Amino acid sequence: MKRGTSEQRRARLRLEISREASRLFWQQGVAATSGDQIAEAVGVSTRTVWRHFRSKESCAEPVVMQGVATLLRVLHRWPRHRSLEDHLVLELGRRRHEARSVDLADEMLAMKMIRLADTEPALRTAWLMACDQTEHQLLLIIGDRLRRPPHDVEVRRHAAASAAVVRVLGEHIGAAVLAGADLDEVHDVTSFSRRLAHAIRTATGGHVGDPTI
C-alpha cells in the first residue's frame, strides 16, 4: 500500500513539474528555460527536478503523454460487439462531459508541446516516445481484437499504422488549434471519433474497426 501511494505521489509530482516546464517552454522557448526556473515555478529544489527527469527537455514527456493517455484508456475498454466509431463516440463523449478544467488545460499544453516539437528536436523526442508507447499499447489492443499474439507480423503492421494515424491527427489538430481554429469544432467528439475511426480503418485496410464475434 505504501509503495503504491509513493508511486502515485511520484507520478503527481512528475506531472506538476511537466506542466510548469511546458508552460515555460511555450512562453519563453526551450533554450531560454533552465532547470532552476522550472524548479522555482513548481516550488521544489532543482535537485528534485533532476531526480525525476534526465534533462530539462524530458520534463515535457508526462504532459505530452497526457495527450494520448485518454485515447488509450478508451481503446483498452473497446468491447468486441461494438464498432470503433460507436465506441469512440460513446466513450470520448462521456469523458469529455466529465472532464475537469485541469484535464482540458493539460490537453492544451500537450498540443502546444507537440506543436513546439516541430522546431525543437529534443521535444520531438518526447512526442515520438509518446507515439512509441502508443504503438506498444495498440499491439495489445489490436492483438486481442484479432485474437492474435502481439508479436504477430499482421498485428505489428496494424498497430504501427494505427499509431501513425494517432500521431498525424494529433499534430494536425494541435497545429489547427494553435493557429486559431474554432475550439468547439475541434472538440466535436462525434466528428473527431468518426474521423479517427475512418483513418484507422483505411490505414489497416479495414482489418481494425468492425465489431468482432
Summary of the structure (lengths in Angstrom):
residues: 213
radius of gyration: 18.1
end to end distance: 39.0
largest distance: 55.3
contacts: 642
relative contact order: 0.12
helix: 77%
strand: 0%
